[in-house]
Amino acid sequence: MTDQTAAATEGSATPVCRRLVGRTAVITGAGSGIGLATARRLVSEGANVVCADIDEKAGKAAAEEVGGTFVQVDVTDSDQVEALFKAAYDTYGSVDVAFNNAGISPADDDSILTTGLDAWKRVQEVNLTSVYLCCKHALPYMQRQGRGSIINTASFVAVMGAATSQISYTASKGGVLSMSRELGVQFAREGIRVNALCPGPVNTPLLKELFAKDPERAARRLVHVPVGRFAEPEEIAAAVAFLASDDASFVNAAEFLVDGGIAGAYVTPV
């Protein structure tokens, strides 16, 4: 870890306020990476957290660490997703925040010329259909309450192209961005905000595994990040906490970029 990365992580580890006291947040993909970092952050800001993950061991460990509730869920299964939000409501009495974060980036999702239909469909189901299902089942609770914040994990690849393609991943994140925008507009006057969080590359187990197999792939991407490093999960979690809170009360239907300047760059510093 570089001094710069360490400083960034240290600076984002301790929130300066408690903006989510008494609110209930449902986080999918909470067992690791951005989801786990977000569970820690939202609890530190006072939220009740429901940690949802298909991995029972990782999800339980996350919930135990933060004092939350674990629900095992396959986010591509409508009945299981419906049960997830019901469990959150039955346990805590509200559904105030939905961080729809679960996603995959498998190695067999590559160029359109080599990516098979099965790989395409699998990524679309986990990355896009799951967000549709989570929004579908979270919204009725928020409508009854007259308030809520939905944060859907898209990506910086939803707003720009790459020659190092992961075609289904890119397409799925573009779908998440468009869907979030539409839902944000549709439900705005019911007190519900819907935003698409667009992270740059993040030092998560998913990314580390992908790049460990292909260091040249990592180096080719890193050169395009103006700040000269990948994000830490805690930095993305800080953005989620903001979007979940009343500090973001006028942020809606937005593509919320947390990408170190990638989307704004033409030539990066040497």
N, C-alpha and C positions, 0 to 999 in steps of 0.2 A: 504493500500500500504506500502510495506516495504521500509526502507531507500535505500536498494539496487535497488529496482524497481524504486523508485522516482528518484534516481540519473541517472539511465539508461534512463528514459524517458526525464528528463531534458537535458541530454547530447545529445539526438538525436533530440530535438525539433527545434533547430536553425542550419540550414546548414551553413557551413563555406565558401561556394562558390556558384556561380550561373552558373551552367553548362548547363542549358537547355533554355537559353534565346532565345525566338522566335520560339521554337519548339512546336509542337502540340502533346499532349498525350491523348489517349483515354483510359479510365479506366472503366472496367465493375465491377459491384458490388461496385460502388463508394459511395453509400448512407451510409455506416457504416463500422466499423472495419478497416481492412487493406486497403480497397479501399478508404475510407474517409481520413485516415491518409496519404495515398499516394497522394491523390489529394492536400492536404495541402502542402506536402513536394515538389511536383513537381512545384506547383505554386510559392512557395517560392524560387525555383531555376530558375524561369523565364519562365516556360512553359505555353502555352495555354492549358487548360485542358477541355476535354469533359467528363462530369460525366454521365455515363450510368447506369441505374438501372431499374428494373421492378417495384420498389416501387416509385411511382411518388412523394409522399411527401418527403421521405428521399432523393431521388435523386435531387429534386429541391432545397432542403435546402442545400445540399452539394455544388451544383453549385453556389448558391447565396453567400454562405460563402466564397468561394475561387475566386469568380469572373469569373467562367467558364460557360460553356454551358451544359444544361441538355438535354439528349435524353432518353426518356422512351423506353426500349427495353426488349423483351423476348429473351434472348440469345440462346434459342433453335430454334428460327425461323429464317431461312436463309434470308428471305426478310427483316426482321427488322434489322438483323445484317448488311446486305449490306447497308441499309439506314443509319445506325449509322455512318459508316465510310465515307459515302458520305457527311453526315451532317458535320462531322469534317473537311473534305477537303473543302467543300463549304464555311464554316465559317472562316477557318483560312489559307487555301491555301496549307496545307500539312498534311501528317500523318506520324509523325516521330517516335512515340512511341505507342505501343499497349500493355497495361497491362491487360491481359486477366485473370481476377481475380474472376469473379462471381462463386459461388459454394454453395452447400448445404451439410449438414450432419444431416439427419433426424434420429429420434430415432428408426424408424422401419428398419433402415439399421444396422444390428447386425451380429451375427454369420451366416455363410452360411446355417446352419441347420434351422434357424428361419426366415431368410430374404426372403420375398416373391418376386416373379418375378416383380410385379408392382413397388415395392420399388427399386429393382435392376435397372430397366429401367429408372426410374425417376432420380436417382442419376447419371447414365451414361449420360443421356441427358444433364443435367445441368452442370456437372463437366467436361465431356470429349467432347461430341459433340459440346458444345458451344465454346470450345477452337479451335476445328477444324474449325468451322464457322468463328470465329473471325480472325484466321490466314488466312483463304481462302480469306476473303474480305479485309484484311489490306494489304496483300502482293502486290497486283497489284499497289497500290499507292507507296509503297516503291520501287518497281522495277522501276517505271517511274522516281523516284527521284534519284535512285542509292544509297540509304541509308535507314536505319531504324533499330530500336531495338524492338523486340518482347519479352515480358517477360510473361511467362505462369505460373500461380500458380499451382505448384504440391504440394508436401508435403514430410516431412521426412519419412512418411510411404511408399513412393514410393521406398525407398532404404532399408527398413528393415521390418521385420514381427512383429506382435503383437498378443498375446493371447487374448487381449481385442479387438476383431475384429469388424470392420465396413467394411464388405467384399466388397460392391460395391464402397464405398468411396476409399478404398485402391486400388482396381483395376482401378478405374477411374484415380487416381493420377499417378499410374504406366503408364497408357496410355498417360497421359499428358507429363510425362518425356520422354518416348520413341519418341513420336511425335515431341517434341521440339528438341531433339537430331537430328532426321532425317532432319527436316526443317533447322536447323542451318547448317548442312552439305550441303544440297541441294542449299541453297541460299547465301552461304558465299561469293562467288566471285561476287555477285551482290551488295555487300556492306550492306547486311542485316544480323544482328545477331539475333539468336533465342536461348533463354536460359530458363531453367525451374527453377523457384524459389522454394526452398523446405523449407518452414518454419517449425519449431517445433510448439508445441501448443502455441497459442497466446491468450492473454486476450481480446477477441472480444465478442460482444453480443451473437454470435452463440455458442462459447465455454462456456461462463458463463451460458447460458440457459441450455445447455446439462449437465453441472456439478452441477448446482444448484439442479437439479432433483435427482442427484446421487452423493453425496459428496465422497462416497467411491471410485467411479470411478475416480474422480479427484485426490484423494490422491494416488491411485495406479499408476497413470501416473506421478504425480509430483516427486515421489521418483526416477524416472529414468532420471531426468534432472540434469546433473552434476552441473549447476550453481544454482540449488535449487529454481527456479521460472519459470513461463511461460514468454514468450516474451510479450513486449508491441507492439501495432500496429505501433508505430513510429519507432521502431527498424527494422521492416520489410520494412517499407516505405523507410528507409535510404538505404537498400539494393537495392530496386527498382530504386531509384534515381541513384545509382552507375551504375547499369546495363543499365539504359537508356542513360547514359552519355558517352562521348568519353573517360573518364577514364577507361571504360571497353572495349576499342576498340579491345582487343585481347581475350576477354571472349566470347566464342561462343560454342553452342551445349553442354552447361555445365549443370550439376546438381548443383545448387548454394545453398548449405546448410546454413541456418540461424536457427540453432536448439539448441543453447546452449550446444552443444557437445553430444547430445543424440546418434547420429549415430556412434560416435566414442567411446562410453562407453561400458564397460563390468561391472565393479563394480563402483558405484558412491560414492562420499564422504558421510560420516555419519554426 
